[in-house]
Amino acid sequence: MRTGLLALAMAVLALPACSQSDPVFQIDFSNPALSPSHWTLTFHPDGSGHFRSERGSAPAESPQSLDAPNLDRDIQLSAGFAQRVFQIAYRHNWAGGECESHIKVAFQGWKKLSYSGADGQGACTFNFAKDKETQALADSLMAVSGTILEGARLEMMLAHDRLSLDREMEYLVEASGDGRIQQLCAIRGILERLAEDPDVMERVRKRALLLLARSGG
């Protein structure tokens, strides 16, 4: 009996430590007019994280388009990107919770940014932020979510509509070049599958290789 209890105690001690001070950042986005209408992206300074989305009831952009399904998956961002996000969060200290500019702009969706860790915690919610760096951060995180959703669309196209891959990959190359899509490392898996698949168009494979090069892998 003692041996069993000792083994159990040692197994518990061997588990990774989980502390409330472990830094975590989250963006929670909602806009019922879009699909997905709600998503959250959570990550740590090493870039490890999780993405969850809900499609909502908004119609697809076109009857022929393949809308990304509800997602609930682990993701990996670059550590450099994740650490810059935390630096901005700590620098602005959103402990007061007020980020909204209150200027007259079109509704773009509610963004709630929150962080916690040994260096403090804070959160703020806005449609359009009063601070330029906070707004730029939200735009960048929106581009990351776009990357993850595009990855899911590519998976669906590879399984059900390979002819659509050509146009989608063309868009991804353009969007990654102008910043609409960021952190391609988050979809490295599907890009590698496309680059190595002899049954997809050669243009698709070449663009997948280009995107992999841009992702750093």
C-alpha positions in Angstrom: 0.0 0.0 0.0 2.9 2.4 0.9 4.6 1.6 -2.4 1.4 2.5 -4.3 1.0 5.8 -2.4 4.6 6.7 -2.9 4.3 6.1 -6.7 1.2 8.2 -6.9 2.9 11.1 -5.0 5.9 10.9 -7.3 3.6 10.9 -10.4 1.8 14.0 -9.1 5.1 15.8 -8.5 6.2 15.0 -12.0 3.2 16.8 -13.6 3.9 20.2 -15.1 3.4 23.0 -12.6 0.3 25.1 -13.2 0.4 28.5 -11.6 -2.1 31.3 -11.6 0.9 33.5 -12.5 1.5 31.7 -15.7 1.2 34.5 -18.3 -1.8 34.2 -20.6 -3.3 36.6 -23.2 -6.7 36.3 -24.7 -8.7 38.2 -27.4 -12.4 37.5 -27.4 -14.2 38.7 -30.6 -17.9 38.9 -31.4 -19.9 40.3 -34.3 -23.3 38.6 -35.1 -23.1 39.9 -38.7 -20.0 37.8 -39.5 -19.2 34.1 -39.7 -17.8 33.1 -37.3 -19.8 35.4 -35.1 -17.6 34.6 -32.1 -14.1 33.4 -31.5 -11.4 33.4 -28.8 -7.7 33.2 -29.2 -5.6 32.4 -26.1 -1.9 32.0 -25.9 1.2 32.1 -23.7 4.6 33.9 -24.2 6.1 30.8 -25.9 3.3 31.0 -28.6 1.4 27.9 -27.5 -2.3 28.5 -27.4 -5.8 27.6 -28.3 -8.4 28.9 -30.8 -12.2 28.4 -30.5 -14.8 29.7 -32.9 -18.6 29.6 -33.4 -20.1 30.2 -36.8 -23.3 31.8 -35.7 -26.3 32.4 -38.0 -24.8 34.8 -40.5 -25.0 33.6 -44.1 -21.9 32.6 -46.0 -20.4 35.2 -48.3 -21.7 33.3 -51.3 -23.8 30.1 -51.8 -20.7 28.4 -53.3 -18.3 29.3 -50.6 -17.0 26.8 -48.0 -17.4 28.4 -44.6 -15.0 27.3 -41.9 -16.6 25.0 -39.4 -16.7 25.6 -35.7 -13.1 25.2 -34.5 -11.7 24.1 -31.1 -8.0 23.4 -31.5 -4.6 24.0 -30.1 -2.4 26.4 -32.1 1.2 27.4 -32.2 2.3 31.0 -32.9 5.9 32.2 -33.0 7.4 33.1 -29.6 8.6 36.4 -31.0 5.0 37.4 -31.9 3.6 36.3 -28.6 6.2 38.1 -26.5 5.5 41.4 -28.4 1.8 41.0 -27.6 2.6 40.7 -23.9 5.0 43.6 -24.0 2.3 45.8 -25.5 -0.3 44.6 -23.0 1.9 45.2 -20.0 3.0 48.6 -21.3 -0.6 49.9 -21.7 -1.8 48.5 -18.4 -5.5 48.0 -19.2 -6.4 47.7 -15.5 -8.9 50.5 -15.9 -10.7 48.6 -18.6 -11.5 51.7 -20.8 -10.1 51.4 -24.3 -13.0 52.6 -26.5 -12.4 55.7 -28.6 -16.2 56.6 -28.9 -15.5 58.1 -32.3 -18.1 57.5 -35.0 -16.9 54.5 -37.0 -18.7 51.5 -38.5 -19.2 48.6 -36.1 -16.3 46.2 -36.6 -17.1 43.8 -33.8 -16.4 43.9 -30.1 -12.8 43.0 -29.1 -12.0 42.2 -25.5 -8.3 42.0 -24.8 -7.2 40.5 -21.5 -3.9 39.4 -19.9 -2.7 38.0 -16.6 0.6 37.0 -15.2 3.2 37.7 -12.5 3.6 41.3 -13.9 -0.1 42.1 -13.5 -3.4 41.8 -15.2 -5.9 43.8 -17.1 -8.6 43.8 -19.7 -10.5 46.2 -22.0 -13.3 46.0 -24.5 -13.8 48.2 -27.6 -15.1 48.4 -31.1 -12.4 50.9 -32.1 -9.6 51.6 -29.6 -8.7 55.2 -28.6 -5.0 54.2 -28.5 -3.3 53.5 -31.9 -1.0 50.8 -30.6 -3.9 48.9 -29.0 -6.0 49.2 -32.2 -3.0 48.0 -34.3 -2.6 45.0 -31.9 -6.2 44.1 -32.3 -5.9 44.3 -36.1 -2.9 42.0 -36.0 -4.7 39.5 -33.8 -7.7 39.6 -36.2 -5.2 38.8 -39.0 -4.0 35.8 -37.0 -7.5 34.5 -36.5 -8.0 34.9 -40.3 -5.0 32.7 -40.8 -6.4 30.0 -38.6 -9.8 30.1 -40.3 -8.2 30.0 -43.7 -6.3 26.9 -42.6 -9.6 25.2 -41.8 -11.0 26.2 -45.1 -8.0 24.7 -46.9 -8.5 21.5 -45.0 -12.1 21.4 -46.2 -11.2 22.1 -49.7 -8.5 19.5 -49.8 -11.2 17.0 -48.7 -14.2 18.1 -50.7 -13.3 20.7 -53.4 -9.7 20.6 -54.6 -10.4 22.8 -57.6 -11.1 25.7 -55.2 -7.6 25.4 -53.7 -6.0 27.3 -56.6 -7.9 30.6 -56.0 -7.7 30.2 -52.2 -3.9 29.8 -52.3 -3.6 32.8 -54.6 -5.5 34.9 -52.0 -3.3 33.6 -49.2 -0.2 34.6 -51.0 -1.5 38.1 -51.6 -3.0 38.5 -48.1 0.2 37.3 -46.3 2.2 39.8 -48.3 0.1 42.8 -47.3 -0.6 41.8 -43.6 -4.2 40.7 -43.9 -3.0 37.2 -42.9 -0.4 36.9 -40.2 1.4 34.0 -38.4 1.3 31.4 -41.1 3.1 29.1 -38.7 -0.3 28.5 -37.1 -1.4 26.6 -40.3 2.0 24.9 -41.1 0.4 21.5 -41.0 -2.1 22.0 -43.9 0.5 23.9 -45.9 2.9 21.0 -45.6 0.2 18.6 -46.7 -0.6 20.7 -49.8 3.1 21.1 -50.7 3.6 17.3 -50.6 0.3 16.2 -52.3 0.9 15.1 -55.9 -2.8 15.1 -56.6 -3.3 18.9 -56.2 -2.4 21.4 -58.9 1.3 22.3 -59.3 0.5 26.0 -58.6 -1.1 25.0 -55.3 2.0 23.1 -54.3 4.3 26.0 -55.3 2.2 28.5 -53.4 2.2 26.2 -50.4 6.0 26.1 -50.5 6.2 29.9 -50.7 3.9 30.3 -47.7 5.9 27.8 -45.8 9.0 29.8 -46.5 7.3 33.0 -45.3 6.2 31.1 -42.1 9.8 30.4 -41.2 9.4 26.6 -41.8 
